[in-house]
């Protein structure tokens, strides 16, 4: 009983001024003393880049003064919420995804954020429930949606419902400026059309992408607009639909080169399909560019590695990924001016020439 008297009311122990153990400060106490939100204190504890320097130092000073020690379990949960950025993709061209991923990693370098890559099947009836589970389980700070996932309005509505930040990458504006990186694919395709027309080509074939991809529609529209500027029309007999893959490009070009009056130039709406056209040209005994000129789109690494090196419309895919990451968390811009779009550029190499 004597032990109880020392610490109980009769012994005067337990008070802050009586030499007993002080009450441990909580995160709410730190927030109140610093005049900030509990969320801000949590970010300071986890070294989040989303806190201004002055605020960070003030909170750290109070933490040190009070001897506050955060609960490890709560800190782990805060870490998961604040430090994960998701890349949700569905694209038959793996180089697209890799380039966006590299750009995102550029943006996140040294920030404390980690990248989580999540593939989905846009045609699956389970896609929304799968992404709901992913968001609720991983609690990402935000997600990046490259094309064609960025075109899925049902998915975007789900992210809004879950209060999950997002940035969309697409060929045309689909959302508010601060949620979009726009690549202006149509203008790039128009540049390809002008280039081939200026070389003297009039029988120009088009290897199109999947009709469900907005980028395929925009690129074709831009290509036709560029031809029209030079007084040319796209001949429907010289259009083949493919699937943004090498194999589909081989099949489409093989069919075109077997025509009684084949084209003198081919514009494929991505580099994978254009590489397929190279293979079909060799099968048909055609020499590039003497017998057939070939232009691709994206300017992926394969374009400069083929022989002859391929003319292609360059999309700065890596920059697009970096911009998306910076837009998710503006503090990652590191002094760079905000930007919401990129411009395509035709890179002329040895795969195009005047027709025979």
URPE-V903118 format. One line per field, one symbol per residue. phi: phi as a letter, one per 20 degrees, with the letter a starting at -180 (. if undefined). burial: I if it has 16 or more other ideal C-beta (glycine too) atoms within 10 Angstrom, else O. A space follows every 50 residues. Layout:
BEGIN
phi->???
burial->???
END
This chain:
BEGIN
phi->.fffffdeffemenefddnefffffdfffffffemcefffffffgelffe cfgffgfffffffffemfcffgffffffgffedddeddbbbfdffgffff fffffgfegmenfddddcfcdfeffefffffgffffeelffacddffegf eefffffffffeldgbcddbfcfcbfgfdcdddlggfffffffffffffo fcedecdeeffeefffffffgffffffffdmddffgfddceccmdgfffg fffgfffefgcffebcddfbfffffffgffffgemededgebeccdbolf gffeefcfgefbeedfffffffgfffffcgffflnfffbdbcdfbfdece ecbfff
burial->OOOOOOOOOOOOOOOOOOOOOOOOIOIOOIIOIIOIOOIIIIIIIIOIII IOOOIIOIIOOIIOOOOIOIOOOOOOOIIIIIIIIIIIIIIIIOIIIOII IOIIIIIIOOIOIOIOOIOIOOOOOOIOOOIIOIIOOOIIIIIIIIIIII IIOOIIOIIOOOOIIIIIIIIIOIIOOOIIIIIIIIIIIIIIIIIIIOIO IIOIIIIIIIOOIIIIIIIIIIIIOIIOOOOIOIOOOIOIOIIIIIOIII IIIIOIIOOOOIIIIIIIIIIIIIIIIIOIIOOOOIOIIOIIIIIIIIII OIIOOIOOOIIIIIIIIIIIIIIIIIIIIOOIIOOOOOOIOIOIOIIOIO IIIOIO
END
